[in-house]
Amino acid sequence: MIQEFDRIVLVSDLPEFNLKQGDIGTVVLIHRGGEGYEIEFVALDGETIAVVSLFAFQIRPIQHREIAHARPVEA
């Protein structure tokens, strides 16, 4: 089960927040025992890009031997 402060991976694009499938975020709050989550997405320089409420099916845990990939985010 995904826990508070776990890093997660977004499984689909969220264009309204300039987020894309594969973006990595951090769980900052768990809703209803894991039905939903508040996820903070932060740029590599530390700027918060978005804090988004998501359902469990919209995220997944980071898996063994995955690597991050940098990309610019539009303002």
KAHUHU-V168605 format. One record per residue. N is the residue number from 1. RES is the residue in one letter. PSI is psi in radians with two decimals (none if undefined). BURIAL is 1 if it has 9 or more other C-alpha atoms within 8 Angstrom, else 0. Layout:
# KAHUHU-V168605
n->N res->RES psi->PSI burial->BURIAL
n->N res->RES psi->PSI burial->BURIAL
This chain:
# KAHUHU-V168605
n->1 res->M psi->2.50 burial->0
n->2 res->I psi->2.32 burial->0
n->3 res->Q psi->2.86 burial->0
n->4 res->E psi->2.40 burial->1
n->5 res->F psi->0.03 burial->0
n->6 res->D psi->2.58 burial->1
n->7 res->R psi->2.47 burial->1
n->8 res->I psi->2.97 burial->1
n->9 res->V psi->2.32 burial->1
n->10 res->L psi->2.32 burial->1
n->11 res->V psi->-0.11 burial->1
n->12 res->S psi->2.76 burial->0
n->13 res->D psi->2.53 burial->0
n->14 res->L psi->1.38 burial->1
n->15 res->P psi->-0.49 burial->0
n->16 res->E psi->-0.28 burial->0
n->17 res->F psi->0.15 burial->0
n->18 res->N psi->0.60 burial->0
n->19 res->L psi->2.56 burial->1
n->20 res->K psi->2.70 burial->1
n->21 res->Q psi->2.34 burial->1
n->22 res->G psi->-0.25 burial->0
n->23 res->D psi->2.56 burial->1
n->24 res->I psi->2.32 burial->1
n->25 res->G psi->3.09 burial->1
n->26 res->T psi->2.34 burial->1
n->27 res->V psi->2.13 burial->1
n->28 res->V psi->-0.23 burial->1
n->29 res->L psi->2.47 burial->0
n->30 res->I psi->2.30 burial->1
n->31 res->H psi->2.39 burial->1
n->32 res->R psi->0.88 burial->0
n->33 res->G psi->0.40 burial->0
n->34 res->G psi->0.13 burial->1
n->35 res->E psi->-0.51 burial->1
n->36 res->G psi->2.93 burial->1
n->37 res->Y psi->2.59 burial->1
n->38 res->E psi->2.18 burial->1
n->39 res->I psi->2.28 burial->1
n->40 res->E psi->2.25 burial->1
n->41 res->F psi->2.18 burial->1
n->42 res->V psi->2.35 burial->1
n->43 res->A psi->2.83 burial->0
n->44 res->L psi->-0.38 burial->0
n->45 res->D psi->0.06 burial->0
n->46 res->G psi->-0.13 burial->0
n->47 res->E psi->2.27 burial->0
n->48 res->T psi->2.16 burial->1
n->49 res->I psi->-0.75 burial->1
n->50 res->A psi->2.63 burial->0
n->51 res->V psi->2.06 burial->1
n->52 res->V psi->2.43 burial->0
n->53 res->S psi->2.18 burial->0
n->54 res->L psi->2.65 burial->1
n->55 res->F psi->2.78 burial->1
n->56 res->A psi->-0.60 burial->1
n->57 res->F psi->-0.16 burial->0
n->58 res->Q psi->-0.10 burial->1
n->59 res->I psi->2.90 burial->1
n->60 res->R psi->2.76 burial->1
n->61 res->P psi->2.72 burial->1
n->62 res->I psi->2.40 burial->0
n->63 res->Q psi->2.83 burial->0
n->64 res->H psi->2.37 burial->0
n->65 res->R psi->0.54 burial->0
n->66 res->E psi->2.66 burial->0
n->67 res->I psi->2.48 burial->0
n->68 res->A psi->2.72 burial->0
n->69 res->H psi->2.24 burial->0
n->70 res->A psi->2.49 burial->0
n->71 res->R psi->2.60 burial->0
n->72 res->P psi->2.60 burial->0
n->73 res->V psi->2.25 burial->0
n->74 res->E psi->2.58 burial->0
n->75 res->A psi->none burial->0
